[in-house]
Amino acid sequence: MSRQRPAGRAGQAQVHVTFQAGCLRQWAVPSAEPDLAYTEQAFPECPTCPHRVEPEGAAPFCTLRPLGTAHPFAALAGLELPE
């Protein structure tokens, strides 16, 4: 894993957390962060992965979330917008 955020925040103990990517690959790392960015993009399918994020002016990455955590926009799935 490359270029992850600095480990931990002041006053928070780090524990091993299993993070999962959209492709279902998992990494167990010590972290107190709510999510991590996987920037290495080393797997053959990374360039065409639908979970890949390509921010303007920055390197592409994949968001790694703690295993079992809902997607941050999951609550919006049931939202009904007026026409």
Short mmCIF file of the C-alpha atoms (twelve columns), coordinates in Angstrom:
data_MODEL
# 
_entry.id   MODEL 
# 
loop_
_atom_site.group_PDB 
_atom_site.id 
_atom_site.type_symbol 
_atom_site.label_atom_id 
_atom_site.label_alt_id 
_atom_site.label_comp_id 
_atom_site.label_asym_id 
_atom_site.label_seq_id 
_atom_site.Cartn_x 
_atom_site.Cartn_y 
_atom_site.Cartn_z 
_atom_site.pdbx_PDB_model_num 
ATOM 1  C CA . MET A 1  0.000   0.000  0.000   1 
ATOM 2  C CA . SER A 2  1.445   3.340  -0.916  1 
ATOM 3  C CA . ARG A 3  0.868   6.889  0.271   1 
ATOM 4  C CA . GLN A 4  -1.577  6.241  3.048   1 
ATOM 5  C CA . ARG A 5  -2.489  8.923  5.544   1 
ATOM 6  C CA . PRO A 6  -0.294  9.339  8.596   1 
ATOM 7  C CA . ALA A 7  -1.068  6.507  10.988  1 
ATOM 8  C CA . GLY A 8  -3.423  7.397  13.785  1 
ATOM 9  C CA . ARG A 9  -4.587  10.604 15.329  1 
ATOM 10 C CA . ALA A 10 -3.345  12.122 18.534  1 
ATOM 11 C CA . GLY A 11 -4.653  10.194 21.509  1 
ATOM 12 C CA . GLN A 12 -6.047  7.270  19.483  1 
ATOM 13 C CA . ALA A 13 -4.611  3.791  19.851  1 
ATOM 14 C CA . GLN A 14 -4.004  1.903  16.645  1 
ATOM 15 C CA . VAL A 15 -5.485  -1.538 16.205  1 
ATOM 16 C CA . HIS A 16 -5.292  -3.888 13.235  1 
ATOM 17 C CA . VAL A 17 -8.291  -3.235 11.004  1 
ATOM 18 C CA . THR A 18 -9.212  -5.233 7.922   1 
ATOM 19 C CA . PHE A 19 -9.902  -2.857 5.043   1 
ATOM 20 C CA . GLN A 20 -11.664 -3.932 1.868   1 
ATOM 21 C CA . ALA A 21 -11.559 -2.482 -1.637  1 
ATOM 22 C CA . GLY A 22 -14.446 -2.439 -4.089  1 
ATOM 23 C CA . CYS A 23 -12.874 -5.453 -5.848  1 
ATOM 24 C CA . LEU A 24 -13.155 -7.326 -2.494  1 
ATOM 25 C CA . ARG A 25 -9.378  -7.520 -1.903  1 
ATOM 26 C CA . GLN A 26 -8.559  -7.091 1.773   1 
ATOM 27 C CA . TRP A 27 -5.641  -5.679 3.759   1 
ATOM 28 C CA . ALA A 28 -5.188  -5.912 7.544   1 
ATOM 29 C CA . VAL A 29 -3.204  -2.915 8.753   1 
ATOM 30 C CA . PRO A 30 -2.830  -0.973 12.006  1 
ATOM 31 C CA . SER A 31 -4.899  2.178  11.618  1 
ATOM 32 C CA . ALA A 32 -7.256  4.501  13.457  1 
ATOM 33 C CA . GLU A 33 -8.448  6.041  10.158  1 
ATOM 34 C CA . PRO A 34 -12.035 5.635  8.873   1 
ATOM 35 C CA . ASP A 35 -10.768 4.767  5.391   1 
ATOM 36 C CA . LEU A 36 -7.567  4.574  3.366   1 
ATOM 37 C CA . ALA A 37 -6.602  5.313  -0.237  1 
ATOM 38 C CA . TYR A 38 -4.860  2.583  -2.221  1 
ATOM 39 C CA . THR A 39 -2.754  4.470  -4.769  1 
ATOM 40 C CA . GLU A 40 -0.383  1.777  -5.993  1 
ATOM 41 C CA . GLN A 41 -2.976  0.380  -8.445  1 
ATOM 42 C CA . ALA A 42 -0.780  -2.710 -8.907  1 
ATOM 43 C CA . PHE A 43 -3.394  -5.261 -9.945  1 
ATOM 44 C CA . PRO A 44 -4.049  -5.903 -13.652 1 
ATOM 45 C CA . GLU A 45 -7.721  -4.925 -13.436 1 
ATOM 46 C CA . CYS A 46 -7.097  -1.619 -11.581 1 
ATOM 47 C CA . PRO A 47 -7.097  0.598  -14.723 1 
ATOM 48 C CA . THR A 48 -10.623 -0.543 -15.664 1 
ATOM 49 C CA . CYS A 49 -12.070 -1.114 -12.173 1 
ATOM 50 C CA . PRO A 50 -15.463 0.588  -11.682 1 
ATOM 51 C CA . HIS A 51 -14.447 1.447  -8.090  1 
ATOM 52 C CA . ARG A 52 -11.382 3.452  -9.185  1 
ATOM 53 C CA . VAL A 53 -11.480 7.173  -8.355  1 
ATOM 54 C CA . GLU A 54 -9.698  9.553  -10.722 1 
ATOM 55 C CA . PRO A 55 -9.570  13.017 -9.145  1 
ATOM 56 C CA . GLU A 56 -8.612  15.918 -11.360 1 
ATOM 57 C CA . GLY A 57 -4.956  16.810 -10.862 1 
ATOM 58 C CA . ALA A 58 -4.145  13.833 -8.606  1 
ATOM 59 C CA . ALA A 59 -3.200  10.176 -8.897  1 
ATOM 60 C CA . PRO A 60 -6.040  7.639  -9.216  1 
ATOM 61 C CA . PHE A 61 -6.861  5.589  -6.132  1 
ATOM 62 C CA . CYS A 62 -9.218  3.056  -4.634  1 
ATOM 63 C CA . THR A 63 -10.939 3.764  -1.330  1 
ATOM 64 C CA . LEU A 64 -10.414 1.068  1.277   1 
ATOM 65 C CA . ARG A 65 -13.113 0.894  3.930   1 
ATOM 66 C CA . PRO A 66 -13.185 -1.201 7.106   1 
ATOM 67 C CA . LEU A 67 -14.649 -4.623 6.396   1 
ATOM 68 C CA . GLY A 68 -18.402 -4.647 7.010   1 
ATOM 69 C CA . THR A 69 -18.771 -0.869 6.823   1 
ATOM 70 C CA . ALA A 70 -21.526 0.475  4.599   1 
ATOM 71 C CA . HIS A 71 -20.615 2.699  1.675   1 
ATOM 72 C CA . PRO A 72 -20.822 6.358  2.779   1 
ATOM 73 C CA . PHE A 73 -23.587 7.010  0.217   1 
ATOM 74 C CA . ALA A 74 -25.597 3.862  1.064   1 
ATOM 75 C CA . ALA A 75 -28.203 5.918  2.905   1 
ATOM 76 C CA . LEU A 76 -28.938 7.785  -0.330  1 
ATOM 77 C CA . ALA A 77 -30.007 4.584  -2.126  1 
ATOM 78 C CA . GLY A 78 -33.607 4.930  -0.959  1 
ATOM 79 C CA . LEU A 79 -33.809 8.669  -1.567  1 
ATOM 80 C CA . GLU A 80 -36.669 9.659  -3.864  1 
ATOM 81 C CA . LEU A 81 -36.167 12.999 -5.564  1 
ATOM 82 C CA . PRO A 82 -39.164 14.974 -6.817  1 
ATOM 83 C CA . GLU A 83 -39.323 15.380 -10.577 1 
# 
